[in-house]
């Protein structure tokens, strides 16, 4: 169920990493995610009130990486 989780998650399955920022609406709390690329790739997630849920978790990426956004 990666991609439709109600809360932010980072899940590694084999060589692939699945990232979901959580639901924006429809739950108790809304979340947003931020991907940053500076000497690597990191993921952060925040509540709509600005509380940090995941703080700059490093993501493992290969030299040839494809990023899909849905």
HUTAHU-V251857 format. One record per pair of residues at least 4 apart in sequence whose ideal C-beta (glycine too) atoms are under 8 Angstrom apart, sorted by the first residue. I is the first residue (numbers start at 1). J is the second residue. Records with the same first field share a line. If there is no record, write none. Layout:
I: J ; J
//
This chain:
1: 5
2: 9 ; 11 ; 18 ; 20
3: 18 ; 20 ; 70
4: 20
5: 9 ; 20 ; 22 ; 23
6: 22 ; 23 ; 27
7: 22 ; 27 ; 31 ; 53
8: 20 ; 21 ; 22 ; 31 ; 33 ; 45 ; 53 ; 54
9: 18 ; 19 ; 20 ; 22
10: 17 ; 18 ; 19 ; 43 ; 54 ; 57 ; 59
11: 17 ; 18
12: 16 ; 17 ; 18 ; 60
13: 17 ; 18
15: 62
17: 59 ; 60 ; 61
19: 33 ; 35 ; 43 ; 59
20: 33
21: 31 ; 32 ; 33 ; 45
22: 27 ; 29 ; 30 ; 31 ; 33 ; 45 ; 53
23: 27 ; 30 ; 31
24: 30 ; 31 ; 32 ; 48
25: 30
29: 47 ; 48
30: 47 ; 48
31: 45 ; 46 ; 47 ; 48 ; 53
32: 45 ; 46 ; 48
33: 43 ; 44 ; 45 ; 46
34: 43 ; 44 ; 45 ; 46
35: 41 ; 42 ; 43 ; 67
36: 41 ; 42 ; 43 ; 44 ; 56
37: 41
38: 42
40: 58 ; 59 ; 61
41: 58 ; 59 ; 61
42: 56 ; 57 ; 58 ; 59
43: 54 ; 56 ; 57 ; 59
44: 52 ; 54 ; 55 ; 56 ; 57
45: 52 ; 53 ; 54
46: 50 ; 51 ; 52 ; 53
47: 51 ; 53
61: 65
//
